Amino acid sequence: MSLVRLNIKGISYSQTQSGAYALVLSEEDGERTLPIIIGAFEAQSIAIALEKEIKPPRPLTHDLFKSFADRFNITIKQVIIHKLVDGVFYSSLICECDKVEEIIDARTSDAIALATRFNAPIFTFENILDKAGIILKIKDDTKLEKSKFKMEDLVTDIIEESSSFSNDSLKELNKQLEKAVNNEDYELAAKIRDEISKREKK
């Protein structure tokens, strides 16, 4: 079976599971996407790894694993989402230490959180994309259009709605960002950072 490379498209609130998120992966050379339900901690960990400007005051579990692996010359070469059973995705970490390759089972959310830290590619098999892949179409109003899959069961909107920081100055936003990071409220910090970035582009 052929492998298909995936990229992280976005993270959204899950509309069906309270406290959960939908991680959406997109195939590199195609239109299909793979939505995966993950927990809040893993969603936060992946988001922090992607947002280089946000540095936690203390290392998260996946950061600790990365530091441990670096110290002992362990690298993650790639992540493979290799199985889908009853809506649950199963993944493997392809690791290397002293030129010896090992395969380690991992939850898909943890595997992707680590892949973002090791800059490791993410793959899945063609048959998994055939079974669970969907095609997202972004309309002019930035809403997601469902296609051959119950989209509302997983993701309703990948693009974040406008933030509630419109009345705050840039100086105030930077103070709020620093406070949110110090309080380890990374979800809020990411939203504030996005608002700052949006204003600086104007």
C-alpha positions in Angstrom: 0.0 0.0 0.0 1.3 3.4 -0.9 1.9 6.1 1.7 0.5 9.6 1.4 2.2 12.6 3.1 0.0 14.8 5.2 0.3 18.3 6.5 -1.4 20.0 9.5 -4.2 22.1 8.1 -5.7 23.4 11.4 -7.3 22.7 14.7 -10.9 23.4 15.6 -13.3 22.8 18.5 -15.1 19.5 18.2 -18.8 20.1 17.9 -19.7 16.6 19.1 -17.3 16.0 22.1 -17.1 18.5 24.9 -13.5 19.4 25.7 -12.2 17.8 22.5 -10.7 19.3 19.3 -10.6 18.2 15.7 -7.1 18.1 14.2 -7.4 18.4 10.4 -4.6 16.9 8.3 -4.5 17.5 4.5 -2.7 15.4 1.9 0.2 17.2 0.3 -0.6 16.4 -3.3 -4.4 16.4 -3.3 -7.6 17.8 -1.9 -8.5 15.3 0.8 -8.3 16.0 4.5 -8.3 13.7 7.5 -10.1 15.0 10.6 -9.0 13.4 13.9 -10.6 14.0 17.3 -7.9 14.8 19.9 -7.9 15.9 23.5 -7.5 19.5 24.7 -3.9 19.0 26.1 -2.7 17.4 22.8 -4.4 20.2 20.8 -2.7 22.8 22.9 0.7 21.0 22.6 0.5 20.9 18.8 -0.6 24.5 18.6 2.3 25.6 20.8 4.8 23.7 18.7 3.4 25.3 15.5 3.4 28.8 17.0 7.1 29.6 17.4 6.5 32.9 19.1 4.9 31.3 22.2 7.4 29.8 24.6 6.0 28.1 27.7 7.7 29.1 30.9 8.0 25.3 31.7 8.4 22.5 29.2 5.2 20.5 28.3 5.4 16.7 28.3 6.2 16.6 24.6 8.9 19.2 25.0 10.4 17.1 27.8 10.4 14.1 25.5 12.1 16.1 22.8 14.8 17.2 25.2 15.3 13.7 26.5 15.5 12.3 22.9 18.0 15.0 22.0 20.2 14.2 25.0 20.4 10.5 24.0 20.7 11.1 20.2 17.2 9.7 19.4 15.4 11.1 16.4 11.9 10.6 15.1 12.3 10.1 11.4 8.6 10.0 10.5 5.1 9.3 11.8 2.8 6.8 10.1 -1.0 6.7 10.8 -1.3 3.0 9.9 -4.8 1.8 11.0 -8.3 3.0 11.5 -10.7 0.9 13.6 -14.1 2.0 14.8 -13.2 5.7 14.3 -9.9 5.4 16.2 -6.6 6.1 14.4 -3.5 4.1 15.3 0.0 5.5 14.7 3.6 4.5 14.8 6.8 6.6 15.5 9.7 5.6 13.3 12.7 6.4 15.5 16.5 6.1 15.0 19.3 5.8 17.6 22.9 5.0 16.7 21.7 4.1 13.1 19.3 1.5 14.5 15.7 2.1 13.5 12.8 1.2 15.9 9.0 1.4 15.5 7.1 2.5 18.5 3.3 2.6 18.9 1.8 5.9 19.9 -1.6 7.6 20.1 -2.0 9.7 16.9 -2.3 13.0 18.9 1.0 12.3 20.7 2.7 11.2 17.5 1.8 14.4 15.7 2.7 16.6 18.7 6.1 15.0 18.6 6.4 15.2 14.8 6.0 18.9 15.0 8.9 19.2 17.4 11.2 16.9 15.4 10.1 18.4 12.0 9.2 14.8 11.1 6.9 14.1 8.1 3.5 12.6 8.7 2.1 9.8 6.5 -0.9 7.6 6.2 -1.9 4.9 3.8 -4.1 5.5 0.7 -6.8 3.1 2.0 -7.2 5.1 5.2 -7.6 8.3 3.2 -10.1 6.5 0.9 -12.1 5.5 4.0 -12.0 8.6 6.2 -10.8 11.4 3.9 -13.0 14.3 3.1 -12.8 17.2 0.7 -13.1 20.7 2.3 -14.1 23.7 0.2 -13.8 27.2 1.7 -16.6 29.4 0.6 -16.3 33.2 0.3 -17.8 33.6 3.8 -15.0 31.3 5.1 -17.4 28.6 6.2 -16.6 25.0 5.5 -18.8 23.1 3.1 -19.4 19.5 3.9 -18.6 16.9 1.2 -19.4 13.2 1.2 -18.9 13.0 4.9 -20.9 14.2 8.0 -18.8 17.3 8.3 -20.8 18.7 11.2 -19.9 15.7 13.3 -16.2 16.8 13.3 -15.5 20.3 12.2 -17.7 23.3 11.5 -15.1 25.9 10.9 -11.3 25.7 10.5 -10.8 29.4 10.2 -11.1 31.2 13.5 -13.9 33.7 14.0 -13.0 37.3 14.6 -11.5 37.8 18.1 -12.9 40.0 20.9 -9.8 42.2 21.3 -10.9 44.9 18.9 -11.0 47.6 21.6 -7.5 46.8 23.0 -4.4 48.7 21.9 -1.3 46.8 20.6 0.5 47.7 23.9 -2.4 46.3 25.9 -2.4 43.1 23.7 1.3 42.5 24.3 0.8 42.8 28.0 -2.1 40.4 27.9 0.0 38.0 25.8 2.8 38.0 28.3 0.3 37.4 31.1 -1.4 34.6 29.3 1.9 32.8 28.6 3.0 33.2 32.3 -0.3 31.8 33.4 0.2 28.9 30.9 -3.1 29.8 29.2 -1.8 29.0 25.7 -5.1 28.9 24.0 -5.7 32.5 25.0 -2.1 33.4 24.2 -2.6 32.0 20.6 -5.7 34.1 20.1 -4.0 37.3 21.3 -0.9 36.5 19.2 -3.2 36.1 16.1 -4.8 39.5 16.8 -1.4 41.2 17.1 -0.2 39.6 13.9 -3.3 40.6 12.0 -2.9 44.2 13.1 0.8 44.3 12.2 0.1 43.2 8.7 -2.3 46.2 8.1 
